[in-house]
Amino acid sequence: MKIRIDPLDTLFSKVIRKRAGGVCEYCGEKKNLQCSHFHGRRKKSTRWDIDNASALCFTCHQFLGEHPNIHTDWFTKRIGSERFEQLDIRARTPVKVDKEKIKENLIGYLGALK
């Protein structure tokens, strides 16, 4: 089952790619950047959590998706073990999503990146 792309997903992807400076956070490539979620987008509690995403080129996105141990090690080093543990807890905790609040936060974060 394909997950529908919400307009909030588009904004979130823009924030993540902008935060990365337009380069793949794994290899440094500047082409075909995608927003990669560590915990899948089905988990609403972390779907729009900036700690849960990185900007990856298509090749690295595929590679890390096929090698979960490497992905976990890299992601943990990227955000630090304490933040990774907190992210994991948030991913396992159901929440009621307030899309307007999330949108406000993402727009504010995007503005701070400029």
C-alpha positions in Angstrom: 0.0 0.0 0.0 1.4 3.3 -1.1 1.5 6.2 1.5 -0.2 9.3 0.2 2.1 12.4 -0.1 0.6 15.1 2.1 1.4 18.8 1.3 3.2 18.7 4.7 5.5 16.0 3.4 6.5 18.3 0.6 7.3 21.1 3.1 9.1 18.6 5.3 11.3 17.3 2.5 12.2 20.9 1.5 13.3 21.6 5.1 15.4 18.5 5.3 17.1 19.1 2.0 17.7 22.7 2.8 19.1 21.8 6.2 21.6 19.5 4.5 22.8 22.4 2.2 21.6 20.6 -0.9 24.0 17.7 -0.6 23.6 14.0 0.4 24.5 13.7 4.1 26.0 10.2 3.4 28.2 10.7 0.4 28.1 14.5 -0.5 26.4 14.0 -3.9 24.4 17.0 -5.1 22.0 15.2 -7.4 18.7 13.4 -6.9 18.3 14.3 -3.2 15.5 12.7 -1.3 14.1 13.0 2.2 14.9 9.7 3.9 13.0 8.8 7.1 14.8 6.5 9.6 11.5 5.4 11.1 9.0 5.0 8.2 6.4 7.6 7.3 3.6 5.3 8.6 4.7 6.3 12.1 2.8 9.6 12.5 4.7 10.4 15.7 7.9 10.8 13.8 6.8 11.4 10.2 7.5 15.1 10.4 10.2 15.0 13.1 13.4 16.6 11.9 15.5 14.2 13.9 14.0 11.3 12.0 15.1 12.4 8.5 18.2 13.0 6.4 18.8 14.2 2.9 20.2 11.3 0.8 20.9 10.9 -2.9 18.9 8.1 -4.6 21.9 5.7 -4.5 22.6 6.2 -0.7 18.9 6.0 0.1 18.7 2.6 -1.6 21.9 1.4 -0.1 21.0 2.3 3.5 17.5 0.9 3.0 19.1 -2.4 2.0 21.6 -2.4 4.9 19.7 -1.6 8.1 22.7 -2.2 10.4 24.9 0.3 8.5 21.9 2.7 8.4 21.4 2.5 12.1 25.1 2.9 12.9 25.4 5.9 10.6 22.2 7.5 11.8 23.1 7.1 15.5 26.5 8.7 14.8 24.8 11.5 12.9 22.4 12.6 15.6 24.1 11.2 18.7 23.1 8.2 20.8 21.0 10.2 23.2 18.9 11.9 20.5 18.7 8.5 18.7 17.2 6.8 21.8 14.7 9.7 22.3 13.7 9.4 18.6 13.2 5.7 19.0 10.9 6.3 22.0 8.9 8.9 20.1 8.6 6.5 17.2 7.0 3.9 19.5 4.7 6.4 21.2 1.3 7.1 19.5 0.4 10.7 19.3 -2.5 12.9 18.0 -1.0 14.8 15.1 -1.7 18.6 14.9 -0.8 19.3 11.3 -1.2 23.1 11.6 1.3 23.2 14.5 3.7 21.0 12.6 3.4 23.3 9.6 4.0 26.4 11.7 7.1 24.7 13.2 8.5 23.6 9.8 7.9 27.1 8.3 9.7 28.6 11.3 12.6 26.2 11.0 12.9 26.8 7.3 13.0 30.5 7.9 15.8 30.0 10.4 17.8 28.1 7.8 17.9 31.0 5.3 
